[in-house]
């Protein structure tokens, strides 16, 4: 199904946010690989490939239970049910400016 807390969907939200934060902290590019096993809330693997000195998120950021709490339904754009992906949120960067991850368009 397409429930927002399924590991494939919520894990992609977390990986995207972690990549954005890595770029905000100095990386030029960032690719993240996450691997999970059924009924195991901790990822089996968290792998970063970065160009530049970006900071990775701690491994606990990708714990399924903590992601469910962090990406509570009010943070997720209800338009996801209309085939629009990701959520509307603003992440504060280290230089006290804000950058929108993705603002869905109609």
Phi, psi and omega in degrees: 000183183248029179296138188293343181261004175295144190301325181293322181282310184290328176295323178291324175299313182294319179296320179294316179296318179297321178293318178298316180295323178296319178292320177298331182269006172129346179289145176278321176220158178208127174239135183236134176245126176241140176227130180235156173246151179303139177062024178234111185288337179274140177292145175286327181213139170229114184235128177251137167238110183234146168255119180103179188269042179291159180258124177283154174286152177295153183304325181297340177300332184264009175293132185302318181294319180289327177294320178298323178287316183292316181264054177302155186306330181289340178276342184267133181296123179298343178291353176303329178289350180255026178069025173254131188262160179069185189237162175264119176202163177239131179251126177284131178269175184295337181263025175061025171254169180241150178221127178283133179293308179195123175254112183301143175255153182280000000 
